[in-house]
Amino acid sequence: MAEIRSVLTEAIAKGGSTIDDYRHVNGLSGLFQNEFFVYGRVGEPCRRCSHLIRQRTIGGRSTFWCPRCQA
């Protein structure tokens, strides 16, 4: 529970996550998406173990994971 609160606090402090065309009322993007470990990083190395990130579409939604860290 403490880790969830920590991540949410950090996300709020960075203005949330801007994916696609979301913007704040002042027109600025959030910056928390720069902290993502796997989302949108298919083919890139995992930030923990350097294994390549994989992606699969399930029910029309993309899912990203590290096959080593999230096996």
HTML snippet that shows the backbone in 3Dmol.js (N, CA, C, O; Angstrom):
<script src="https://3Dmol.org/build/3Dmol-min.js"></script>
<div id="view" style="width:600px;height:400px;position:relative"></div>
<script>
const pdb = `
ATOM      1  N   MET A   1       0.823  -1.197   0.000  1.00  0.00           N
ATOM      2  CA  MET A   1       0.000   0.000   0.000  1.00  0.00           C
ATOM      3  C   MET A   1       0.867   1.261   0.000  1.00  0.00           C
ATOM      4  O   MET A   1       0.533   2.247  -0.658  1.00  0.00           O
ATOM      5  N   ALA A   2       1.964   1.228   0.730  1.00  0.00           N
ATOM      6  CA  ALA A   2       2.849   2.397   0.798  1.00  0.00           C
ATOM      7  C   ALA A   2       3.456   2.707  -0.572  1.00  0.00           C
ATOM      8  O   ALA A   2       3.612   3.874  -0.932  1.00  0.00           O
ATOM      9  N   GLU A   3       3.800   1.662  -1.337  1.00  0.00           N
ATOM     10  CA  GLU A   3       4.383   1.875  -2.667  1.00  0.00           C
ATOM     11  C   GLU A   3       3.365   2.494  -3.615  1.00  0.00           C
ATOM     12  O   GLU A   3       3.716   3.356  -4.421  1.00  0.00           O
ATOM     13  N   ILE A   4       2.112   2.065  -3.528  1.00  0.00           N
ATOM     14  CA  ILE A   4       1.052   2.645  -4.363  1.00  0.00           C
ATOM     15  C   ILE A   4       0.912   4.133  -4.067  1.00  0.00           C
ATOM     16  O   ILE A   4       0.846   4.950  -4.986  1.00  0.00           O
ATOM     17  N   ARG A   5       0.868   4.479  -2.804  1.00  0.00           N
ATOM     18  CA  ARG A   5       0.765   5.900  -2.422  1.00  0.00           C
ATOM     19  C   ARG A   5       1.955   6.698  -2.907  1.00  0.00           C
ATOM     20  O   ARG A   5       1.810   7.832  -3.364  1.00  0.00           O
ATOM     21  N   SER A   6       3.142   6.101  -2.807  1.00  0.00           N
ATOM     22  CA  SER A   6       4.359   6.774  -3.254  1.00  0.00           C
ATOM     23  C   SER A   6       4.314   7.064  -4.750  1.00  0.00           C
ATOM     24  O   SER A   6       4.650   8.166  -5.182  1.00  0.00           O
ATOM     25  N   VAL A   7       3.898   6.073  -5.541  1.00  0.00           N
ATOM     26  CA  VAL A   7       3.814   6.242  -6.994  1.00  0.00           C
ATOM     27  C   VAL A   7       2.744   7.274  -7.353  1.00  0.00           C
ATOM     28  O   VAL A   7       2.972   8.126  -8.213  1.00  0.00           O
ATOM     29  N   LEU A   8       1.588   7.206  -6.707  1.00  0.00           N
ATOM     30  CA  LEU A   8       0.531   8.181  -6.994  1.00  0.00           C
ATOM     31  C   LEU A   8       0.953   9.593  -6.623  1.00  0.00           C
ATOM     32  O   LEU A   8       0.654  10.540  -7.351  1.00  0.00           O
ATOM     33  N   THR A   9       1.637   9.744  -5.510  1.00  0.00           N
ATOM     34  CA  THR A   9       2.130  11.058  -5.091  1.00  0.00           C
ATOM     35  C   THR A   9       3.114  11.614  -6.116  1.00  0.00           C
ATOM     36  O   THR A   9       3.050  12.791  -6.472  1.00  0.00           O
ATOM     37  N   GLU A  10       4.024  10.763  -6.588  1.00  0.00           N
ATOM     38  CA  GLU A  10       4.994  11.187  -7.602  1.00  0.00           C
ATOM     39  C   GLU A  10       4.296  11.549  -8.912  1.00  0.00           C
ATOM     40  O   GLU A  10       4.647  12.541  -9.552  1.00  0.00           O
ATOM     41  N   ALA A  11       3.306  10.742  -9.313  1.00  0.00           N
ATOM     42  CA  ALA A  11       2.572  11.009 -10.552  1.00  0.00           C
ATOM     43  C   ALA A  11       1.839  12.350 -10.487  1.00  0.00           C
ATOM     44  O   ALA A  11       1.853  13.114 -11.452  1.00  0.00           O
ATOM     45  N   ILE A  12       1.214  12.630  -9.373  1.00  0.00           N
ATOM     46  CA  ILE A  12       0.505  13.909  -9.203  1.00  0.00           C
ATOM     47  C   ILE A  12       1.487  15.068  -9.241  1.00  0.00           C
ATOM     48  O   ILE A  12       1.221  16.091  -9.872  1.00  0.00           O
ATOM     49  N   ALA A  13       2.629  14.912  -8.564  1.00  0.00           N
ATOM     50  CA  ALA A  13       3.643  15.975  -8.542  1.00  0.00           C
ATOM     51  C   ALA A  13       4.179  16.270  -9.942  1.00  0.00           C
ATOM     52  O   ALA A  13       4.579  17.399 -10.228  1.00  0.00           O
ATOM     53  N   LYS A  14       4.188  15.262 -10.816  1.00  0.00           N
ATOM     54  CA  LYS A  14       4.697  15.446 -12.177  1.00  0.00           C
ATOM     55  C   LYS A  14       3.591  15.769 -13.169  1.00  0.00           C
ATOM     56  O   LYS A  14       3.828  15.771 -14.377  1.00  0.00           O
ATOM     57  N   GLY A  15       2.389  16.042 -12.678  1.00  0.00           N
ATOM     58  CA  GLY A  15       1.303  16.470 -13.549  1.00  0.00           C
ATOM     59  C   GLY A  15       0.585  15.342 -14.250  1.00  0.00           C
ATOM     60  O   GLY A  15      -0.131  15.577 -15.223  1.00  0.00           O
ATOM     61  N   GLY A  16       0.761  14.119 -13.777  1.00  0.00           N
ATOM     62  CA  GLY A  16       0.085  12.979 -14.381  1.00  0.00           C
ATOM     63  C   GLY A  16       0.792  12.472 -15.610  1.00  0.00           C
ATOM     64  O   GLY A  16       1.926  12.857 -15.895  1.00  0.00           O
ATOM     65  N   SER A  17       0.115  11.605 -16.338  1.00  0.00           N
ATOM     66  CA  SER A  17       0.680  10.978 -17.538  1.00  0.00           C
ATOM     67  C   SER A  17      -0.028  11.508 -18.777  1.00  0.00           C
ATOM     68  O   SER A  17      -1.257  11.503 -18.848  1.00  0.00           O
ATOM     69  N   THR A  18       0.743  11.961 -19.741  1.00  0.00           N
ATOM     70  CA  THR A  18       0.173  12.418 -21.001  1.00  0.00           C
ATOM     71  C   THR A  18       0.409  11.349 -22.043  1.00  0.00           C
ATOM     72  O   THR A  18       1.542  11.108 -22.458  1.00  0.00           O
ATOM     73  N   ILE A  19      -0.661  10.714 -22.459  1.00  0.00           N
ATOM     74  CA  ILE A  19      -0.591   9.692 -23.498  1.00  0.00           C
ATOM     75  C   ILE A  19      -1.523  10.164 -24.607  1.00  0.00           C
ATOM     76  O   ILE A  19      -2.673  10.523 -24.355  1.00  0.00           O
ATOM     77  N   ASP A  20      -1.020  10.158 -25.823  1.00  0.00           N
ATOM     78  CA  ASP A  20      -1.744  10.642 -26.996  1.00  0.00           C
ATOM     79  C   ASP A  20      -1.950  12.149 -26.913  1.00  0.00           C
ATOM     80  O   ASP A  20      -0.978  12.901 -26.986  1.00  0.00           O
ATOM     81  N   ASP A  21      -3.191  12.611 -26.762  1.00  0.00           N
ATOM     82  CA  ASP A  21      -3.443  14.044 -26.884  1.00  0.00           C
ATOM     83  C   ASP A  21      -3.949  14.713 -25.610  1.00  0.00           C
ATOM     84  O   ASP A  21      -4.401  15.857 -25.669  1.00  0.00           O
ATOM     85  N   TYR A  22      -3.888  14.042 -24.463  1.00  0.00           N
ATOM     86  CA  TYR A  22      -4.353  14.658 -23.217  1.00  0.00           C
ATOM     87  C   TYR A  22      -3.477  15.856 -22.850  1.00  0.00           C
ATOM     88  O   TYR A  22      -2.252  15.787 -22.957  1.00  0.00           O
ATOM     89  N   ARG A  23      -4.094  16.941 -22.422  1.00  0.00           N
ATOM     90  CA  ARG A  23      -3.387  18.122 -21.938  1.00  0.00           C
ATOM     91  C   ARG A  23      -4.127  18.678 -20.732  1.00  0.00           C
ATOM     92  O   ARG A  23      -5.331  18.469 -20.586  1.00  0.00           O
ATOM     93  N   HIS A  24      -3.410  19.381 -19.872  1.00  0.00           N
ATOM     94  CA  HIS A  24      -4.037  20.079 -18.750  1.00  0.00           C
ATOM     95  C   HIS A  24      -4.763  21.307 -19.285  1.00  0.00           C
ATOM     96  O   HIS A  24      -4.587  21.667 -20.449  1.00  0.00           O
ATOM     97  N   VAL A  25      -5.563  21.946 -18.467  1.00  0.00           N
ATOM     98  CA  VAL A  25      -6.302  23.118 -18.916  1.00  0.00           C
ATOM     99  C   VAL A  25      -5.370  24.242 -19.370  1.00  0.00           C
ATOM    100  O   VAL A  25      -5.771  25.097 -20.160  1.00  0.00           O
ATOM    101  N   ASN A  26      -4.129  24.246 -18.874  1.00  0.00           N
ATOM    102  CA  ASN A  26      -3.163  25.271 -19.288  1.00  0.00           C
ATOM    103  C   ASN A  26      -2.416  24.863 -20.562  1.00  0.00           C
ATOM    104  O   ASN A  26      -1.512  25.574 -21.001  1.00  0.00           O
ATOM    105  N   GLY A  27      -2.787  23.723 -21.157  1.00  0.00           N
ATOM    106  CA  GLY A  27      -2.177  23.269 -22.405  1.00  0.00           C
ATOM    107  C   GLY A  27      -0.911  22.447 -22.235  1.00  0.00           C
ATOM    108  O   GLY A  27      -0.375  21.930 -23.215  1.00  0.00           O
ATOM    109  N   LEU A  28      -0.426  22.316 -21.010  1.00  0.00           N
ATOM    110  CA  LEU A  28       0.807  21.568 -20.768  1.00  0.00           C
ATOM    111  C   LEU A  28       0.539  20.074 -20.603  1.00  0.00           C
ATOM    112  O   LEU A  28      -0.544  19.663 -20.185  1.00  0.00           O
ATOM    113  N   SER A  29       1.532  19.287 -20.934  1.00  0.00           N
ATOM    114  CA  SER A  29       1.460  17.839 -20.769  1.00  0.00           C
ATOM    115  C   SER A  29       1.971  17.453 -19.389  1.00  0.00           C
ATOM    116  O   SER A  29       2.784  18.159 -18.793  1.00  0.00           O
ATOM    117  N   GLY A  30       1.483  16.328 -18.894  1.00  0.00           N
ATOM    118  CA  GLY A  30       2.062  15.768 -17.678  1.00  0.00           C
ATOM    119  C   GLY A  30       3.414  15.165 -18.015  1.00  0.00           C
ATOM    120  O   GLY A  30       3.736  14.982 -19.189  1.00  0.00           O
ATOM    121  N   LEU A  31       4.207  14.855 -17.000  1.00  0.00           N
ATOM    122  CA  LEU A  31       5.548  14.333 -17.228  1.00  0.00           C
ATOM    123  C   LEU A  31       5.764  12.930 -16.667  1.00  0.00           C
ATOM    124  O   LEU A  31       6.843  12.362 -16.838  1.00  0.00           O
ATOM    125  N   PHE A  32       4.763  12.364 -16.003  1.00  0.00           N
ATOM    126  CA  PHE A  32       4.975  11.074 -15.355  1.00  0.00           C
ATOM    127  C   PHE A  32       5.189   9.926 -16.341  1.00  0.00           C
ATOM    128  O   PHE A  32       5.787   8.915 -15.970  1.00  0.00           O
ATOM    129  N   GLN A  33       4.719  10.049 -17.584  1.00  0.00           N
ATOM    130  CA  GLN A  33       4.921   8.984 -18.558  1.00  0.00           C
ATOM    131  C   GLN A  33       6.402   8.739 -18.825  1.00  0.00           C
ATOM    132  O   GLN A  33       6.767   7.667 -19.308  1.00  0.00           O
ATOM    133  N   ASN A  34       7.257   9.706 -18.521  1.00  0.00           N
ATOM    134  CA  ASN A  34       8.698   9.533 -18.689  1.00  0.00           C
ATOM    135  C   ASN A  34       9.273   8.551 -17.670  1.00  0.00           C
ATOM    136  O   ASN A  34      10.415   8.112 -17.812  1.00  0.00           O
ATOM    137  N   GLU A  35       8.503   8.206 -16.658  1.00  0.00           N
ATOM    138  CA  GLU A  35       8.943   7.282 -15.613  1.00  0.00           C
ATOM    139  C   GLU A  35       8.485   5.843 -15.856  1.00  0.00           C
ATOM    140  O   GLU A  35       8.876   4.945 -15.110  1.00  0.00           O
ATOM    141  N   PHE A  36       7.668   5.605 -16.882  1.00  0.00           N
ATOM    142  CA  PHE A  36       7.140   4.269 -17.125  1.00  0.00           C
ATOM    143  C   PHE A  36       8.272   3.276 -17.365  1.00  0.00           C
ATOM    144  O   PHE A  36       9.235   3.585 -18.066  1.00  0.00           O
ATOM    145  N   PHE A  37       8.157   2.089 -16.786  1.00  0.00           N
ATOM    146  CA  PHE A  37       9.177   1.062 -16.968  1.00  0.00           C
ATOM    147  C   PHE A  37       8.914   0.197 -18.192  1.00  0.00           C
ATOM    148  O   PHE A  37       9.864  -0.286 -18.808  1.00  0.00           O
ATOM    149  N   VAL A  38       7.644  -0.016 -18.567  1.00  0.00           N
ATOM    150  CA  VAL A  38       7.364  -0.875 -19.718  1.00  0.00           C
ATOM    151  C   VAL A  38       6.378  -0.274 -20.722  1.00  0.00           C
ATOM    152  O   VAL A  38       6.526  -0.509 -21.922  1.00  0.00           O
ATOM    153  N   TYR A  39       5.393   0.481 -20.284  1.00  0.00           N
ATOM    154  CA  TYR A  39       4.349   0.973 -21.193  1.00  0.00           C
ATOM    155  C   TYR A  39       4.957   1.765 -22.348  1.00  0.00           C
ATOM    156  O   TYR A  39       5.722   2.705 -22.134  1.00  0.00           O
ATOM    157  N   GLY A  40       4.608   1.375 -23.568  1.00  0.00           N
ATOM    158  CA  GLY A  40       5.052   2.085 -24.761  1.00  0.00           C
ATOM    159  C   GLY A  40       6.521   1.887 -25.094  1.00  0.00           C
ATOM    160  O   GLY A  40       7.054   2.599 -25.945  1.00  0.00           O
ATOM    161  N   ARG A  41       7.190   0.936 -24.445  1.00  0.00           N
ATOM    162  CA  ARG A  41       8.630   0.760 -24.634  1.00  0.00           C
ATOM    163  C   ARG A  41       8.977  -0.574 -25.300  1.00  0.00           C
ATOM    164  O   ARG A  41      10.055  -1.119 -25.061  1.00  0.00           O
ATOM    165  N   VAL A  42       8.073  -1.106 -26.135  1.00  0.00           N
ATOM    166  CA  VAL A  42       8.304  -2.393 -26.794  1.00  0.00           C
ATOM    167  C   VAL A  42       9.623  -2.361 -27.572  1.00  0.00           C
ATOM    168  O   VAL A  42       9.907  -1.416 -28.308  1.00  0.00           O
ATOM    169  N   GLY A  43      10.426  -3.425 -27.389  1.00  0.00           N
ATOM    170  CA  GLY A  43      11.720  -3.521 -28.069  1.00  0.00           C
ATOM    171  C   GLY A  43      12.853  -2.798 -27.376  1.00  0.00           C
ATOM    172  O   GLY A  43      14.014  -2.963 -27.750  1.00  0.00           O
ATOM    173  N   GLU A  44      12.535  -1.999 -26.373  1.00  0.00           N
ATOM    174  CA  GLU A  44      13.569  -1.293 -25.615  1.00  0.00           C
ATOM    175  C   GLU A  44      13.987  -2.153 -24.423  1.00  0.00           C
ATOM    176  O   GLU A  44      13.235  -3.036 -24.013  1.00  0.00           O
ATOM    177  N   PRO A  45      15.178  -1.909 -23.856  1.00  0.00           N
ATOM    178  CA  PRO A  45      15.606  -2.700 -22.704  1.00  0.00           C
ATOM    179  C   PRO A  45      14.855  -2.328 -21.430  1.00  0.00           C
ATOM    180  O   PRO A  45      14.544  -1.162 -21.188  1.00  0.00           O
ATOM    181  N   CYS A  46      14.572  -3.348 -20.625  1.00  0.00           N
ATOM    182  CA  CYS A  46      13.953  -3.134 -19.313  1.00  0.00           C
ATOM    183  C   CYS A  46      14.895  -2.287 -18.461  1.00  0.00           C
ATOM    184  O   CYS A  46      16.111  -2.476 -18.504  1.00  0.00           O
ATOM    185  N   ARG A  47      14.353  -1.376 -17.705  1.00  0.00           N
ATOM    186  CA  ARG A  47      15.171  -0.502 -16.850  1.00  0.00           C
ATOM    187  C   ARG A  47      15.736  -1.234 -15.641  1.00  0.00           C
ATOM    188  O   ARG A  47      16.654  -0.732 -14.992  1.00  0.00           O
ATOM    189  N   ARG A  48      15.204  -2.416 -15.325  1.00  0.00           N
ATOM    190  CA  ARG A  48      15.722  -3.203 -14.201  1.00  0.00           C
ATOM    191  C   ARG A  48      16.765  -4.223 -14.636  1.00  0.00           C
ATOM    192  O   ARG A  48      17.822  -4.338 -14.016  1.00  0.00           O
ATOM    193  N   CYS A  49      16.461  -4.980 -15.727  1.00  0.00           N
ATOM    194  CA  CYS A  49      17.307  -6.131 -16.067  1.00  0.00           C
ATOM    195  C   CYS A  49      17.886  -6.093 -17.485  1.00  0.00           C
ATOM    196  O   CYS A  49      18.685  -6.960 -17.841  1.00  0.00           O
ATOM    197  N   SER A  50      17.501  -5.116 -18.292  1.00  0.00           N
ATOM    198  CA  SER A  50      17.969  -4.936 -19.677  1.00  0.00           C
ATOM    199  C   SER A  50      17.387  -5.928 -20.684  1.00  0.00           C
ATOM    200  O   SER A  50      17.757  -5.890 -21.857  1.00  0.00           O
ATOM    201  N   HIS A  51      16.486  -6.816 -20.253  1.00  0.00           N
ATOM    202  CA  HIS A  51      15.804  -7.717 -21.191  1.00  0.00           C
ATOM    203  C   HIS A  51      14.855  -6.870 -22.046  1.00  0.00           C
ATOM    204  O   HIS A  51      14.346  -5.858 -21.564  1.00  0.00           O
ATOM    205  N   LEU A  52      14.611  -7.252 -23.281  1.00  0.00           N
ATOM    206  CA  LEU A  52      13.758  -6.450 -24.161  1.00  0.00           C
ATOM    207  C   LEU A  52      12.290  -6.538 -23.765  1.00  0.00           C
ATOM    208  O   LEU A  52      11.777  -7.615 -23.462  1.00  0.00           O
ATOM    209  N   ILE A  53      11.624  -5.385 -23.771  1.00  0.00           N
ATOM    210  CA  ILE A  53      10.204  -5.281 -23.440  1.00  0.00           C
ATOM    211  C   ILE A  53       9.381  -5.880 -24.579  1.00  0.00           C
ATOM    212  O   ILE A  53       9.686  -5.672 -25.753  1.00  0.00           O
ATOM    213  N   ARG A  54       8.346  -6.617 -24.221  1.00  0.00           N
ATOM    214  CA  ARG A  54       7.436  -7.221 -25.212  1.00  0.00           C
ATOM    215  C   ARG A  54       6.064  -6.556 -25.140  1.00  0.00           C
ATOM    216  O   ARG A  54       5.724  -5.884 -24.167  1.00  0.00           O
ATOM    217  N   GLN A  55       5.285  -6.768 -26.210  1.00  0.00           N
ATOM    218  CA  GLN A  55       3.945  -6.183 -26.290  1.00  0.00           C
ATOM    219  C   GLN A  55       3.007  -7.178 -26.941  1.00  0.00           C
ATOM    220  O   GLN A  55       3.390  -7.918 -27.847  1.00  0.00           O
ATOM    221  N   ARG A  56       1.772  -7.185 -26.467  1.00  0.00           N
ATOM    222  CA  ARG A  56       0.724  -8.013 -27.063  1.00  0.00           C
ATOM    223  C   ARG A  56      -0.586  -7.237 -26.967  1.00  0.00           C
ATOM    224  O   ARG A  56      -0.810  -6.498 -26.008  1.00  0.00           O
ATOM    225  N   THR A  57      -1.444  -7.409 -27.965  1.00  0.00           N
ATOM    226  CA  THR A  57      -2.763  -6.788 -27.933  1.00  0.00           C
ATOM    227  C   THR A  57      -3.764  -7.828 -27.453  1.00  0.00           C
ATOM    228  O   THR A  57      -3.872  -8.919 -28.014  1.00  0.00           O
ATOM    229  N   ILE A  58      -4.494  -7.467 -26.402  1.00  0.00           N
ATOM    230  CA  ILE A  58      -5.493  -8.350 -25.810  1.00  0.00           C
ATOM    231  C   ILE A  58      -6.793  -7.564 -25.698  1.00  0.00           C
ATOM    232  O   ILE A  58      -6.847  -6.540 -25.017  1.00  0.00           O
ATOM    233  N   GLY A  59      -7.828  -8.036 -26.359  1.00  0.00           N
ATOM    234  CA  GLY A  59      -9.108  -7.346 -26.315  1.00  0.00           C
ATOM    235  C   GLY A  59      -9.028  -5.912 -26.816  1.00  0.00           C
ATOM    236  O   GLY A  59      -9.713  -5.028 -26.303  1.00  0.00           O
ATOM    237  N   GLY A  60      -8.181  -5.685 -27.827  1.00  0.00           N
ATOM    238  CA  GLY A  60      -8.047  -4.349 -28.397  1.00  0.00           C
ATOM    239  C   GLY A  60      -7.176  -3.405 -27.589  1.00  0.00           C
ATOM    240  O   GLY A  60      -7.037  -2.237 -27.953  1.00  0.00           O
ATOM    241  N   ARG A  61      -6.584  -3.885 -26.496  1.00  0.00           N
ATOM    242  CA  ARG A  61      -5.732  -3.047 -25.635  1.00  0.00           C
ATOM    243  C   ARG A  61      -4.310  -3.580 -25.666  1.00  0.00           C
ATOM    244  O   ARG A  61      -4.104  -4.794 -25.667  1.00  0.00           O
ATOM    245  N   SER A  62      -3.337  -2.698 -25.692  1.00  0.00           N
ATOM    246  CA  SER A  62      -1.942  -3.113 -25.675  1.00  0.00           C
ATOM    247  C   SER A  62      -1.489  -3.414 -24.259  1.00  0.00           C
ATOM    248  O   SER A  62      -1.831  -2.701 -23.315  1.00  0.00           O
ATOM    249  N   THR A  63      -0.718  -4.478 -24.125  1.00  0.00           N
ATOM    250  CA  THR A  63      -0.135  -4.875 -22.858  1.00  0.00           C
ATOM    251  C   THR A  63       1.375  -4.966 -23.061  1.00  0.00           C
ATOM    252  O   THR A  63       1.833  -5.584 -24.022  1.00  0.00           O
ATOM    253  N   PHE A  64       2.138  -4.366 -22.180  1.00  0.00           N
ATOM    254  CA  PHE A  64       3.593  -4.360 -22.264  1.00  0.00           C
ATOM    255  C   PHE A  64       4.149  -5.030 -21.018  1.00  0.00           C
ATOM    256  O   PHE A  64       3.608  -4.864 -19.925  1.00  0.00           O
ATOM    257  N   TRP A  65       5.255  -5.805 -21.182  1.00  0.00           N
ATOM    258  CA  TRP A  65       5.859  -6.449 -20.023  1.00  0.00           C
ATOM    259  C   TRP A  65       7.303  -6.826 -20.307  1.00  0.00           C
ATOM    260  O   TRP A  65       7.727  -6.932 -21.457  1.00  0.00           O
ATOM    261  N   CYS A  66       8.042  -7.024 -19.229  1.00  0.00           N
ATOM    262  CA  CYS A  66       9.391  -7.565 -19.302  1.00  0.00           C
ATOM    263  C   CYS A  66       9.278  -9.058 -19.035  1.00  0.00           C
ATOM    264  O   CYS A  66       8.828  -9.450 -17.959  1.00  0.00           O
ATOM    265  N   PRO A  67       9.674  -9.902 -19.985  1.00  0.00           N
ATOM    266  CA  PRO A  67       9.530 -11.338 -19.795  1.00  0.00           C
ATOM    267  C   PRO A  67      10.410 -11.902 -18.680  1.00  0.00           C
ATOM    268  O   PRO A  67      10.165 -13.017 -18.220  1.00  0.00           O
ATOM    269  N   ARG A  68      11.403 -11.181 -18.244  1.00  0.00           N
ATOM    270  CA  ARG A  68      12.238 -11.644 -17.143  1.00  0.00           C
ATOM    271  C   ARG A  68      11.689 -11.169 -15.803  1.00  0.00           C
ATOM    272  O   ARG A  68      11.527 -11.973 -14.885  1.00  0.00           O
ATOM    273  N   CYS A  69      11.406  -9.897 -15.679  1.00  0.00           N
ATOM    274  CA  CYS A  69      10.934  -9.329 -14.395  1.00  0.00           C
ATOM    275  C   CYS A  69       9.472  -9.672 -14.105  1.00  0.00           C
ATOM    276  O   CYS A  69       9.082  -9.785 -12.943  1.00  0.00           O
ATOM    277  N   GLN A  70       8.668  -9.838 -15.148  1.00  0.00           N
ATOM    278  CA  GLN A  70       7.246 -10.049 -14.962  1.00  0.00           C
ATOM    279  C   GLN A  70       6.797 -11.392 -15.530  1.00  0.00           C
ATOM    280  O   GLN A  70       5.703 -11.509 -16.084  1.00  0.00           O
ATOM    281  N   ALA A  71       7.640 -12.388 -15.390  1.00  0.00           N
ATOM    282  CA  ALA A  71       7.328 -13.725 -15.933  1.00  0.00           C
ATOM    283  C   ALA A  71       6.180 -14.366 -15.185  1.00  0.00           C
ATOM    284  O   ALA A  71       5.784 -15.487 -15.505  1.00  0.00           O
TER     285      ALA A  71
END
`;
const viewer = $3Dmol.createViewer("view");
viewer.addModel(pdb, "pdb");
viewer.setStyle({}, {cartoon: {color: "spectrum"}});
viewer.zoomTo();
viewer.render();
</script>
